[in-house]
Amino acid sequence: MSRKTKSRIEVTLIYLFLTFMAVVIFYPLLWTIGLSLNPGTSLYSSSMIPENWSLEHYKWLFTSPDSDYLLWYKNSLIVAFANSFFSVILTALIAYAFSRYNFIGRKWGLYSFLLLQMFPSLMSMVALYILLNSLNLLNTLTGLILVYVGGQIPFNAWLVKGYFDTIPRELDEAARIDGAGHLGVFFKIMLPLATPILSVVALFNFMAPFTDFLLPSIIIRNPEKYTLAVGLFNFINDQFANNFTRFAAGSILIAVPIAIVFLYLQRYLITGLTAGGTKG
């Protein structure tokens, strides 16, 4: 078999794999969109996109007095923005300390972060419940934000520290020669060059409150403080008699803020990469 023929076979296999993955990803998404346009309430439909499609479920979410969808959306946005902001700040500071300084317990601190990632978050639910209850933060968005921010530190710190390690230390030394202190080096040198990885951290932590059901369902009990994942569960629970079409409509709209934040951070990814590769 010639090298050219072998190369064509490899390219064909790659395209077949990508096609298969596209079908796996987009087929359920298209069915969900079609289900949200179905005028009825059934989970089943004769076609992917119904012939007599309607936007009545989307209208119900925003206009019906029985719907708390906008309130759940607001709660999710509050938690998402707070989680993203505080996670980026804390993660950057922690990763900078572990990357640039030698201190007692540094090695074991990194090992602890690595060890904590090996255990599923479900194991800590009882402890988190007791801790928040003792701090009077149970059934509050503040308590939910604190758990999200703290729970993401081990993974994010490892991720950002690895990126900080790739930034030459000569830049730090040059900045200190020019009179910059520790915070000056951090804000003027490290943060601009680490924009790509911090954008990834911001995006992942922004997405978490929209897609997570388990943690909010344990911490939040008041329906007025539900996030979208917990609130939408009521649409397929006994309260709304298994209304899958409204559930599908609400689920589709979850992607809107995530897509907007992703498109916004794309620009910072590009500028961060170019800033890291130029002098001056």
Secondary structure by P-SEA (a helix, b strand, c coil): ccaaaaaaaaaaaaaaaaaaaaaaccaaaaaaaaaaacccccccccccccccccaaaaaaaccccccaaaaaaaaaaaaaaaaaaaaaaaaaaaaaaaacccccaaaaaaaaaaaaaacccccaaaaaaaaaaaacccccaaaaaaaaaaaaaaaaaaaaaaaaaaccaaaaaaaaaacccaaaaaaccccccaaaaaaaaaaaaaacccccccccccccccccccccccccccccccccccaaaaaaaaaaacaaaaaaaaaaaaaaaaaaaaaaaccc
